Amino acid sequence: MASPDLPPSGPRSGEALLSARGLRYSHDGSPALLDVSLHVAEGEIVTVTGPRGSGKTTLLHCLSGRLLPTDGEVTFDGLAVHTLPPADRERLRRDRFGWIGPEPTLVPELSVWENAALPLLLAGTGRRTARRAADRWLERLDVADHARDRPAGLLQSQRQRVAVARALVHEPQVLFADEPTAPLHTADRAQVLRTLTTAARSHGITLVLASLDAAVLGLRADGSGPGGTADDEREGAAPGGDAPVSKVAAGDALADRTVTLLDGRVVAPRPATAPSAQDPEACSLSV
């Protein structure tokens, strides 16, 4: 039977673009997620924080269709991701989603621009068109000078920027970033996170980012919201009654809100201090 067509781009009025309800998942009998619910609006940047082993990676894998939850449901744009056949979930990930992991897994035999253009090349886009798109993102991520180089000649932070370019080159509706700064030094972490979130905002890409770097992500100690009022959204509660969140201020923060996991459960997050606007390590790149 032919695979069903993916829905037209964009959520229905009043619906979240990406939703999870009552997610449970176990690794070899050990619970990794326990009744986690989350609703993400189109164009929103949501960070998922928590200590190692709290379930951040498992949650992103379930949201992106890489893992099927033991219980609960995941919907994207009205489509029940958890019920799709494997081939359809693969097509969804290829066409609508982007993924950045904690390590820049580039193809060593390909040049930097070919690595960045890989999603387009695999989709059948012509090399000239794919090269132009890759070059634009490499330029925005300050690694265009290495377009013809092989990944082995790059620094770790540069390879991770190429991985970011690869995830963004086809302008996915949702980008999942699982600990994208884990292998980087502190200064590089701030730069890559700033670049990633700025690129997502400028292109209207929904971003779900798992990170231990709560301070670098710019959470405000007072938990104030991005230009809204207390009537817009209750402190400590997300729209639709799902995961408690901490809201952050526009201009000071990289994310719209954050969700904290502990032992596979959603908990109220601890606020963190936003990075100083004068801090050179928290600089923005040319995105």
Buried (B, 14 or more C-beta within 10 A) or exposed (E): EEEEEBEEEEBEEEBBBBBBBBBBBBEEEEBBBBBBBBBBBBBBBBBBBBEEEBBBBBBBBBBBBBBBBBEBBBBBBEBEBBEBEEEBBBBBBBBBBBBBBBBBEBEEEBBBBBBBBBBBBEEEBEEEEBBEBBBBBBBBBBBBEBBEBBBEEBEEBBBBBBBBBBBBBBBBBBBBBBBBBBBBEEBBBBBBBBBBBBBBBEEEBBBBBBBBBBBBBBBBEEBBBBEEEEEEBEEEEBBEEBBBBBBBBEEBBBBBBBBBBBBBBBBBBEBBEBBEEEEEBBEEBEB
